[in-house]
């Protein structure tokens, strides 16, 4: 499932980094913190989405 906005993609990248142990989990906040429950594969799909043409934020 691809990310729908650049902000969602960035949050997934931060969560993926923490899940891999590259970034401390204590540094996460907001959406990236809640994304930790996702699998590494799901986070990779969100984080590796092309950013070109994506809005910065999508309203819920």
HTML snippet that shows the backbone in 3Dmol.js (N, CA, C, O; Angstrom):
<script src="https://3Dmol.org/build/3Dmol-min.js"></script>
<div id="view" style="width:600px;height:400px;position:relative"></div>
<script>
const pdb = `
ATOM      1  N   UNK A   1       0.844  -1.169   0.000  1.00  0.00           N
ATOM      2  CA  UNK A   1       0.000   0.000   0.000  1.00  0.00           C
ATOM      3  C   UNK A   1       0.894   1.238   0.000  1.00  0.00           C
ATOM      4  O   UNK A   1       1.683   1.418   0.927  1.00  0.00           O
ATOM      5  N   UNK A   2       0.792   2.076  -0.994  1.00  0.00           N
ATOM      6  CA  UNK A   2       1.642   3.260  -1.064  1.00  0.00           C
ATOM      7  C   UNK A   2       1.170   4.384  -0.140  1.00  0.00           C
ATOM      8  O   UNK A   2      -0.002   4.455   0.230  1.00  0.00           O
ATOM      9  N   UNK A   3       2.095   5.245   0.216  1.00  0.00           N
ATOM     10  CA  UNK A   3       1.771   6.407   1.044  1.00  0.00           C
ATOM     11  C   UNK A   3       0.927   7.375   0.228  1.00  0.00           C
ATOM     12  O   UNK A   3       1.109   7.497  -0.984  1.00  0.00           O
ATOM     13  N   UNK A   4      -0.003   8.070   0.898  1.00  0.00           N
ATOM     14  CA  UNK A   4      -0.872   9.016   0.196  1.00  0.00           C
ATOM     15  C   UNK A   4      -0.374  10.448   0.284  1.00  0.00           C
ATOM     16  O   UNK A   4      -0.875  11.327  -0.418  1.00  0.00           O
ATOM     17  N   UNK A   5       0.617  10.688   1.149  1.00  0.00           N
ATOM     18  CA  UNK A   5       1.175  12.026   1.274  1.00  0.00           C
ATOM     19  C   UNK A   5       2.651  11.936   1.640  1.00  0.00           C
ATOM     20  O   UNK A   5       3.136  10.897   2.087  1.00  0.00           O
ATOM     21  N   UNK A   6       3.343  13.032   1.442  1.00  0.00           N
ATOM     22  CA  UNK A   6       4.763  13.085   1.783  1.00  0.00           C
ATOM     23  C   UNK A   6       4.958  12.941   3.289  1.00  0.00           C
ATOM     24  O   UNK A   6       5.930  12.325   3.726  1.00  0.00           O
ATOM     25  N   UNK A   7       4.058  13.495   4.081  1.00  0.00           N
ATOM     26  CA  UNK A   7       4.161  13.410   5.544  1.00  0.00           C
ATOM     27  C   UNK A   7       4.017  11.962   6.008  1.00  0.00           C
ATOM     28  O   UNK A   7       4.727  11.528   6.915  1.00  0.00           O
ATOM     29  N   UNK A   8       3.110  11.221   5.396  1.00  0.00           N
ATOM     30  CA  UNK A   8       2.917   9.817   5.749  1.00  0.00           C
ATOM     31  C   UNK A   8       4.168   9.014   5.387  1.00  0.00           C
ATOM     32  O   UNK A   8       4.566   8.107   6.119  1.00  0.00           O
ATOM     33  N   UNK A   9       4.774   9.350   4.268  1.00  0.00           N
ATOM     34  CA  UNK A   9       5.982   8.667   3.824  1.00  0.00           C
ATOM     35  C   UNK A   9       7.145   8.940   4.786  1.00  0.00           C
ATOM     36  O   UNK A   9       7.898   8.028   5.128  1.00  0.00           O
ATOM     37  N   UNK A  10       7.285  10.172   5.210  1.00  0.00           N
ATOM     38  CA  UNK A  10       8.355  10.534   6.145  1.00  0.00           C
ATOM     39  C   UNK A  10       8.165   9.837   7.492  1.00  0.00           C
ATOM     40  O   UNK A  10       9.133   9.371   8.092  1.00  0.00           O
ATOM     41  N   UNK A  11       6.922   9.766   7.968  1.00  0.00           N
ATOM     42  CA  UNK A  11       6.638   9.097   9.240  1.00  0.00           C
ATOM     43  C   UNK A  11       6.968   7.610   9.151  1.00  0.00           C
ATOM     44  O   UNK A  11       7.507   7.033  10.095  1.00  0.00           O
ATOM     45  N   UNK A  12       6.648   6.996   8.023  1.00  0.00           N
ATOM     46  CA  UNK A  12       6.948   5.579   7.837  1.00  0.00           C
ATOM     47  C   UNK A  12       8.458   5.353   7.805  1.00  0.00           C
ATOM     48  O   UNK A  12       8.946   4.353   8.333  1.00  0.00           O
ATOM     49  N   UNK A  13       9.185   6.258   7.201  1.00  0.00           N
ATOM     50  CA  UNK A  13      10.644   6.151   7.161  1.00  0.00           C
ATOM     51  C   UNK A  13      11.255   6.251   8.552  1.00  0.00           C
ATOM     52  O   UNK A  13      12.197   5.529   8.878  1.00  0.00           O
ATOM     53  N   UNK A  14      10.720   7.136   9.358  1.00  0.00           N
ATOM     54  CA  UNK A  14      11.220   7.291  10.725  1.00  0.00           C
ATOM     55  C   UNK A  14      10.910   6.043  11.555  1.00  0.00           C
ATOM     56  O   UNK A  14      11.754   5.582  12.324  1.00  0.00           O
ATOM     57  N   UNK A  15       9.712   5.502  11.401  1.00  0.00           N
ATOM     58  CA  UNK A  15       9.333   4.294  12.139  1.00  0.00           C
ATOM     59  C   UNK A  15      10.176   3.099  11.691  1.00  0.00           C
ATOM     60  O   UNK A  15      10.573   2.273  12.512  1.00  0.00           O
ATOM     61  N   UNK A  16      10.445   3.013  10.401  1.00  0.00           N
ATOM     62  CA  UNK A  16      11.272   1.932   9.871  1.00  0.00           C
ATOM     63  C   UNK A  16      12.686   2.011  10.424  1.00  0.00           C
ATOM     64  O   UNK A  16      13.279   0.990  10.774  1.00  0.00           O
ATOM     65  N   UNK A  17      13.222   3.210  10.503  1.00  0.00           N
ATOM     66  CA  UNK A  17      14.553   3.417  11.055  1.00  0.00           C
ATOM     67  C   UNK A  17      14.617   2.971  12.518  1.00  0.00           C
ATOM     68  O   UNK A  17      15.592   2.350  12.942  1.00  0.00           O
ATOM     69  N   UNK A  18      13.576   3.291  13.281  1.00  0.00           N
ATOM     70  CA  UNK A  18      13.538   2.894  14.692  1.00  0.00           C
ATOM     71  C   UNK A  18      13.361   1.382  14.826  1.00  0.00           C
ATOM     72  O   UNK A  18      13.954   0.758  15.705  1.00  0.00           O
ATOM     73  N   UNK A  19      12.556   0.808  13.962  1.00  0.00           N
ATOM     74  CA  UNK A  19      12.317  -0.635  14.014  1.00  0.00           C
ATOM     75  C   UNK A  19      13.607  -1.405  13.716  1.00  0.00           C
ATOM     76  O   UNK A  19      13.830  -2.479  14.273  1.00  0.00           O
ATOM     77  N   UNK A  20      14.445  -0.866  12.849  1.00  0.00           N
ATOM     78  CA  UNK A  20      15.715  -1.506  12.499  1.00  0.00           C
ATOM     79  C   UNK A  20      16.812  -1.216  13.522  1.00  0.00           C
ATOM     80  O   UNK A  20      17.892  -1.802  13.452  1.00  0.00           O
ATOM     81  N   UNK A  21      16.543  -0.316  14.471  1.00  0.00           N
ATOM     82  CA  UNK A  21      17.512  -0.003  15.508  1.00  0.00           C
ATOM     83  C   UNK A  21      18.487   1.093  15.130  1.00  0.00           C
ATOM     84  O   UNK A  21      19.466   1.321  15.841  1.00  0.00           O
ATOM     85  N   UNK A  22      18.236   1.774  14.026  1.00  0.00           N
ATOM     86  CA  UNK A  22      19.116   2.848  13.575  1.00  0.00           C
ATOM     87  C   UNK A  22      18.847   4.160  14.307  1.00  0.00           C
ATOM     88  O   UNK A  22      19.724   5.019  14.397  1.00  0.00           O
ATOM     89  N   UNK A  23      17.638   4.308  14.824  1.00  0.00           N
ATOM     90  CA  UNK A  23      17.219   5.509  15.545  1.00  0.00           C
ATOM     91  C   UNK A  23      16.565   5.064  16.849  1.00  0.00           C
ATOM     92  O   UNK A  23      15.831   4.076  16.852  1.00  0.00           O
ATOM     93  N   UNK A  24      16.808   5.759  17.952  1.00  0.00           N
ATOM     94  CA  UNK A  24      16.147   5.385  19.212  1.00  0.00           C
ATOM     95  C   UNK A  24      14.631   5.591  19.128  1.00  0.00           C
ATOM     96  O   UNK A  24      14.165   6.598  18.595  1.00  0.00           O
ATOM     97  N   UNK A  25      13.880   4.647  19.648  1.00  0.00           N
ATOM     98  CA  UNK A  25      12.415   4.749  19.627  1.00  0.00           C
ATOM     99  C   UNK A  25      11.924   5.946  20.428  1.00  0.00           C
ATOM    100  O   UNK A  25      10.844   6.471  20.157  1.00  0.00           O
ATOM    101  N   UNK A  26      12.698   6.377  21.401  1.00  0.00           N
ATOM    102  CA  UNK A  26      12.301   7.514  22.233  1.00  0.00           C
ATOM    103  C   UNK A  26      12.267   8.820  21.437  1.00  0.00           C
ATOM    104  O   UNK A  26      11.640   9.784  21.877  1.00  0.00           O
ATOM    105  N   UNK A  27      12.922   8.875  20.285  1.00  0.00           N
ATOM    106  CA  UNK A  27      12.929  10.086  19.465  1.00  0.00           C
ATOM    107  C   UNK A  27      11.684  10.205  18.599  1.00  0.00           C
ATOM    108  O   UNK A  27      11.426  11.271  18.040  1.00  0.00           O
ATOM    109  N   UNK A  28      10.902   9.128  18.475  1.00  0.00           N
ATOM    110  CA  UNK A  28       9.700   9.155  17.649  1.00  0.00           C
ATOM    111  C   UNK A  28       8.569   9.881  18.359  1.00  0.00           C
ATOM    112  O   UNK A  28       8.468   9.867  19.586  1.00  0.00           O
ATOM    113  N   UNK A  29       7.718  10.519  17.553  1.00  0.00           N
ATOM    114  CA  UNK A  29       6.523  11.150  18.101  1.00  0.00           C
ATOM    115  C   UNK A  29       5.443  11.182  17.018  1.00  0.00           C
ATOM    116  O   UNK A  29       5.737  11.050  15.830  1.00  0.00           O
ATOM    117  N   UNK A  30       4.228  11.352  17.430  1.00  0.00           N
ATOM    118  CA  UNK A  30       3.121  11.454  16.492  1.00  0.00           C
ATOM    119  C   UNK A  30       2.867  10.189  15.700  1.00  0.00           C
ATOM    120  O   UNK A  30       2.863   9.088  16.252  1.00  0.00           O
ATOM    121  N   UNK A  31       2.656  10.351  14.401  1.00  0.00           N
ATOM    122  CA  UNK A  31       2.282   9.238  13.525  1.00  0.00           C
ATOM    123  C   UNK A  31       3.366   8.171  13.450  1.00  0.00           C
ATOM    124  O   UNK A  31       3.057   6.981  13.387  1.00  0.00           O
ATOM    125  N   UNK A  32       4.617   8.577  13.457  1.00  0.00           N
ATOM    126  CA  UNK A  32       5.697   7.592  13.346  1.00  0.00           C
ATOM    127  C   UNK A  32       5.716   6.662  14.563  1.00  0.00           C
ATOM    128  O   UNK A  32       6.058   5.485  14.443  1.00  0.00           O
ATOM    129  N   UNK A  33       5.351   7.187  15.724  1.00  0.00           N
ATOM    130  CA  UNK A  33       5.315   6.366  16.936  1.00  0.00           C
ATOM    131  C   UNK A  33       4.192   5.333  16.844  1.00  0.00           C
ATOM    132  O   UNK A  33       4.363   4.194  17.279  1.00  0.00           O
ATOM    133  N   UNK A  34       3.057   5.718  16.289  1.00  0.00           N
ATOM    134  CA  UNK A  34       1.935   4.788  16.171  1.00  0.00           C
ATOM    135  C   UNK A  34       2.152   3.767  15.048  1.00  0.00           C
ATOM    136  O   UNK A  34       1.483   2.733  15.020  1.00  0.00           O
ATOM    137  N   UNK A  35       3.065   4.042  14.138  1.00  0.00           N
ATOM    138  CA  UNK A  35       3.347   3.119  13.038  1.00  0.00           C
ATOM    139  C   UNK A  35       4.269   1.971  13.447  1.00  0.00           C
ATOM    140  O   UNK A  35       4.489   1.055  12.654  1.00  0.00           O
ATOM    141  N   UNK A  36       4.803   1.999  14.642  1.00  0.00           N
ATOM    142  CA  UNK A  36       5.713   0.946  15.091  1.00  0.00           C
ATOM    143  C   UNK A  36       5.055  -0.427  15.142  1.00  0.00           C
ATOM    144  O   UNK A  36       5.746  -1.445  15.107  1.00  0.00           O
ATOM    145  N   UNK A  37       3.741  -0.466  15.225  1.00  0.00           N
ATOM    146  CA  UNK A  37       3.044  -1.752  15.280  1.00  0.00           C
ATOM    147  C   UNK A  37       2.983  -2.429  13.910  1.00  0.00           C
ATOM    148  O   UNK A  37       2.659  -3.614  13.824  1.00  0.00           O
ATOM    149  N   UNK A  38       3.288  -1.702  12.852  1.00  0.00           N
ATOM    150  CA  UNK A  38       3.275  -2.264  11.501  1.00  0.00           C
ATOM    151  C   UNK A  38       4.511  -3.143  11.294  1.00  0.00           C
ATOM    152  O   UNK A  38       5.513  -2.993  11.994  1.00  0.00           O
ATOM    153  N   UNK A  39       4.431  -4.055  10.335  1.00  0.00           N
ATOM    154  CA  UNK A  39       5.582  -4.907  10.031  1.00  0.00           C
ATOM    155  C   UNK A  39       6.623  -4.107   9.262  1.00  0.00           C
ATOM    156  O   UNK A  39       6.325  -3.054   8.700  1.00  0.00           O
ATOM    157  N   UNK A  40       7.845  -4.621   9.245  1.00  0.00           N
ATOM    158  CA  UNK A  40       8.923  -3.937   8.525  1.00  0.00           C
ATOM    159  C   UNK A  40       8.600  -3.858   7.035  1.00  0.00           C
ATOM    160  O   UNK A  40       8.914  -2.859   6.388  1.00  0.00           O
ATOM    161  N   UNK A  41       7.987  -4.882   6.494  1.00  0.00           N
ATOM    162  CA  UNK A  41       7.640  -4.897   5.068  1.00  0.00           C
ATOM    163  C   UNK A  41       6.598  -3.817   4.755  1.00  0.00           C
ATOM    164  O   UNK A  41       6.714  -3.125   3.743  1.00  0.00           O
ATOM    165  N   UNK A  42       5.593  -3.669   5.606  1.00  0.00           N
ATOM    166  CA  UNK A  42       4.575  -2.633   5.408  1.00  0.00           C
ATOM    167  C   UNK A  42       5.205  -1.249   5.461  1.00  0.00           C
ATOM    168  O   UNK A  42       4.882  -0.383   4.647  1.00  0.00           O
ATOM    169  N   UNK A  43       6.103  -1.041   6.416  1.00  0.00           N
ATOM    170  CA  UNK A  43       6.761   0.256   6.540  1.00  0.00           C
ATOM    171  C   UNK A  43       7.623   0.546   5.319  1.00  0.00           C
ATOM    172  O   UNK A  43       7.678   1.686   4.857  1.00  0.00           O
ATOM    173  N   UNK A  44       8.293  -0.471   4.793  1.00  0.00           N
ATOM    174  CA  UNK A  44       9.102  -0.282   3.584  1.00  0.00           C
ATOM    175  C   UNK A  44       8.231   0.153   2.413  1.00  0.00           C
ATOM    176  O   UNK A  44       8.621   1.032   1.644  1.00  0.00           O
ATOM    177  N   UNK A  45       7.051  -0.458   2.269  1.00  0.00           N
ATOM    178  CA  UNK A  45       6.142  -0.086   1.181  1.00  0.00           C
ATOM    179  C   UNK A  45       5.719   1.373   1.287  1.00  0.00           C
ATOM    180  O   UNK A  45       5.660   2.079   0.281  1.00  0.00           O
ATOM    181  N   UNK A  46       5.426   1.823   2.500  1.00  0.00           N
ATOM    182  CA  UNK A  46       5.046   3.223   2.702  1.00  0.00           C
ATOM    183  C   UNK A  46       6.231   4.150   2.433  1.00  0.00           C
ATOM    184  O   UNK A  46       6.085   5.164   1.751  1.00  0.00           O
ATOM    185  N   UNK A  47       7.389   3.806   2.961  1.00  0.00           N
ATOM    186  CA  UNK A  47       8.549   4.686   2.881  1.00  0.00           C
ATOM    187  C   UNK A  47       9.143   4.763   1.476  1.00  0.00           C
ATOM    188  O   UNK A  47       9.726   5.787   1.119  1.00  0.00           O
ATOM    189  N   UNK A  48       9.013   3.716   0.676  1.00  0.00           N
ATOM    190  CA  UNK A  48       9.627   3.701  -0.643  1.00  0.00           C
ATOM    191  C   UNK A  48       8.700   4.161  -1.764  1.00  0.00           C
ATOM    192  O   UNK A  48       8.986   3.924  -2.938  1.00  0.00           O
ATOM    193  N   UNK A  49       7.609   4.807  -1.421  1.00  0.00           N
ATOM    194  CA  UNK A  49       6.694   5.362  -2.409  1.00  0.00           C
ATOM    195  C   UNK A  49       7.345   6.584  -3.056  1.00  0.00           C
ATOM    196  O   UNK A  49       8.040   7.344  -2.382  1.00  0.00           O
ATOM    197  N   UNK A  50       7.127   6.776  -4.346  1.00  0.00           N
ATOM    198  CA  UNK A  50       7.645   7.970  -5.012  1.00  0.00           C
ATOM    199  C   UNK A  50       6.971   9.203  -4.409  1.00  0.00           C
ATOM    200  O   UNK A  50       5.757   9.208  -4.202  1.00  0.00           O
ATOM    201  N   UNK A  51       7.744  10.236  -4.132  1.00  0.00           N
ATOM    202  CA  UNK A  51       7.206  11.434  -3.501  1.00  0.00           C
ATOM    203  C   UNK A  51       6.694  12.453  -4.517  1.00  0.00           C
ATOM    204  O   UNK A  51       5.869  13.301  -4.178  1.00  0.00           O
ATOM    205  N   UNK A  52       7.167  12.380  -5.741  1.00  0.00           N
ATOM    206  CA  UNK A  52       6.786  13.355  -6.757  1.00  0.00           C
ATOM    207  C   UNK A  52       5.277  13.335  -6.986  1.00  0.00           C
ATOM    208  O   UNK A  52       4.690  12.282  -7.238  1.00  0.00           O
ATOM    209  N   UNK A  53       4.659  14.509  -6.895  1.00  0.00           N
ATOM    210  CA  UNK A  53       3.230  14.636  -7.111  1.00  0.00           C
ATOM    211  C   UNK A  53       2.373  14.386  -5.892  1.00  0.00           C
ATOM    212  O   UNK A  53       1.154  14.534  -5.965  1.00  0.00           O
ATOM    213  N   UNK A  54       2.969  14.014  -4.772  1.00  0.00           N
ATOM    214  CA  UNK A  54       2.209  13.768  -3.540  1.00  0.00           C
ATOM    215  C   UNK A  54       2.028  15.089  -2.790  1.00  0.00           C
ATOM    216  O   UNK A  54       2.949  15.904  -2.731  1.00  0.00           O
ATOM    217  N   UNK A  55       0.843  15.296  -2.219  1.00  0.00           N
ATOM    218  CA  UNK A  55       0.667  16.489  -1.379  1.00  0.00           C
ATOM    219  C   UNK A  55       1.436  16.317  -0.073  1.00  0.00           C
ATOM    220  O   UNK A  55       1.731  15.191   0.329  1.00  0.00           O
ATOM    221  N   UNK A  56       1.761  17.413   0.586  1.00  0.00           N
ATOM    222  CA  UNK A  56       2.475  17.323   1.860  1.00  0.00           C
ATOM    223  C   UNK A  56       1.607  16.659   2.920  1.00  0.00           C
ATOM    224  O   UNK A  56       2.094  15.822   3.680  1.00  0.00           O
ATOM    225  N   UNK A  57       0.335  17.017   2.980  1.00  0.00           N
ATOM    226  CA  UNK A  57      -0.608  16.435   3.952  1.00  0.00           C
ATOM    227  C   UNK A  57      -1.921  16.098   3.256  1.00  0.00           C
ATOM    228  O   UNK A  57      -2.292  16.750   2.279  1.00  0.00           O
ATOM    229  N   UNK A  58      -2.615  15.095   3.749  1.00  0.00           N
ATOM    230  CA  UNK A  58      -3.941  14.726   3.248  1.00  0.00           C
ATOM    231  C   UNK A  58      -4.889  14.837   4.410  1.00  0.00           C
ATOM    232  O   UNK A  58      -4.614  14.322   5.494  1.00  0.00           O
ATOM    233  N   UNK A  59      -6.005  15.505   4.196  1.00  0.00           N
ATOM    234  CA  UNK A  59      -6.988  15.655   5.274  1.00  0.00           C
ATOM    235  C   UNK A  59      -7.752  14.351   5.431  1.00  0.00           C
ATOM    236  O   UNK A  59      -8.112  13.717   4.439  1.00  0.00           O
ATOM    237  N   UNK A  60      -8.005  13.942   6.684  1.00  0.00           N
ATOM    238  CA  UNK A  60      -8.687  12.651   6.947  1.00  0.00           C
ATOM    239  C   UNK A  60     -10.106  12.616   6.506  1.00  0.00           C
ATOM    240  O   UNK A  60     -10.778  11.598   6.671  1.00  0.00           O
TER     241      UNK A  60
END
`;
const viewer = $3Dmol.createViewer("view");
viewer.addModel(pdb, "pdb");
viewer.setStyle({}, {cartoon: {color: "spectrum"}});
viewer.zoomTo();
viewer.render();
</script>
